[in-house]
Amino acid sequence: MVFNIKPEERKLLQLISETSAKLDYPVYLVGGYVRDRLLGRPSKDMDVVCIGDGIKLATELSSILRPQPKVNIFSRFGTAMIKFRDIEIEIVGARKESYTYDSRKPFVEPGTLEDDQNRRDFTINALAVSLNEDNFGEIIDPFNGLLHLEQKLLKTPLEPGKTFTDDPLRMLRAIRFANQLDFVIDSNTFESISKYKSRINIISMERVAIELNKIIACPFPSKGFKLLFDCGLLHLVFPEMAALHGVDERNGIGHKDNFYHTLEVLDNVARDSDNLWLRWAAILHDIAKPPTKRFDPVLGWTFHGHETLGAIMVGKIFKNLRLPLDYKMKYVQLLVKLHLRPIALTKEEITDSAVRRLMFEAGEAIDDLMLLCKADITSKNQNKKDRYRDNYEKLKAKIIEIEETDRLRNWQPPISGEDIMKIFNLSPSREVGLLKSALREAILDGIIPNEFEAAHEFILKKGIELGLEM
């Protein structure tokens, strides 16, 4: 296993080595940067541990770097951060930590390199590389981290119960690393996650959401969510998603497991898009199926209105997880609300009017809605799947055709409410609303083209019908 670093990074490490030697501080490169370079993965974050004053080392290093970077100091933890070009360097004095049962924030005191490695979450993150002159580049591996890298195994340096009790966020990090790196979690470590899962309740939802987002951003995020479900963490941090799991049967009629269907849709979207919020829409598109599930003797299992209730649930879930409540949430709500519409259109003759209305409601999200729709085609019946995909392509072509002729993407009417008030000398009133609605419907139904002159003539005629004077 080779430690792959770029020439400019080697120069930076040499400068760190020389600076620490002047201060007589033994210094080591540790953590994710070491792991990723050994795996041949890109990394822009360097963690440096010195046996001494980390803030002083950072200040001295900054003074010789050109251009000279700013030093951000976190005195409570004896840590300093430098951003040099495109690399973030965190420098800290070696420390040991102790925890109280109700907090993941440690009491910190100076320690040795061994103390620092003991406090790491996983053996592959406890690897250290010496930056000292007498053994520069030597890997210090007290917990067989190199072997575990080769085995693609995640294991805690110390007894996992202590590791997870001290800092329960490490349970989520285990699953995130397993997903990101395509590693396996050691069986004893995974059993401890299941055993101590309730400790996650002391972690803020902001930190939980950060880890969930990193899992969702993986190439195949389904792996992470399966692990979250299997250890029981999902039931605690995201119970609405865990509730999708399971199949009910009545009169010999069952339905698909919506949890595994959701994961399939999520992976399908992930193949086509890196958009985090589109992936959230995939996760949440069927989130209201459990509360809307009903059995009808004729129709079988139904989930009527799950798209409407689902859009409402998005708001609650985003609030609980401390996700942004801005346009990102509204975008996800829109996709959840509309996710059945494209499929419904493909089951019948696709009319221009229906496509116009879909484009009007989806606005700029129409392309992402279509990606979600495509991802949602997961039938095990190949003939049915092929038919849906063929109709999906026809609908896509129809959207492109209407977009070129009618310019309906993120559509605004050619005549506004203010224009209508000026034409008829009106103040805001019911009549203005009626005319705006009539104009919108006429354009969406194809009665008139999406052009000013046609819209102006239409408004004049409708105004006369309402008894308005110009």
Secondary structure as UniProt FT lines:
FT   HELIX           7..23
FT   STRAND          27..30
FT   HELIX           32..39
FT   STRAND          45..50
FT   HELIX           54..64
FT   STRAND          71..74
FT   HELIX           75..77
FT   STRAND          79..84
FT   TURN            85..86
FT   STRAND          87..93
FT   STRAND          95..98
FT   TURN            101..102
FT   STRAND          107..110
FT   HELIX           113..118
FT   HELIX           123..125
FT   STRAND          128..130
FT   HELIX           133..135
FT   TURN            136..137
FT   STRAND          139..140
FT   TURN            142..143
FT   HELIX           145..151
FT   STRAND          153..154
FT   HELIX           160..166
FT   HELIX           169..181
FT   STRAND          184..185
FT   HELIX           187..195
FT   HELIX           197..202
FT   HELIX           205..216
FT   HELIX           222..231
FT   HELIX           233..237
FT   HELIX           239..242
FT   TURN            243..244
FT   TURN            251..252
FT   HELIX           258..272
FT   HELIX           276..284
FT   TURN            285..288
FT   HELIX           289..292
FT   STRAND          294..296
FT   TURN            297..299
FT   STRAND          300..302
FT   TURN            304..305
FT   HELIX           306..320
FT   TURN            321..322
FT   HELIX           327..338
FT   TURN            339..340
FT   HELIX           341..346
FT   HELIX           352..362
FT   HELIX           363..365
FT   HELIX           366..375
FT   HELIX           382..406
FT   TURN            409..410
FT   HELIX           417..424
FT   HELIX           430..444
FT   TURN            445..446
FT   HELIX           452..465
FT   TURN            466..467
//
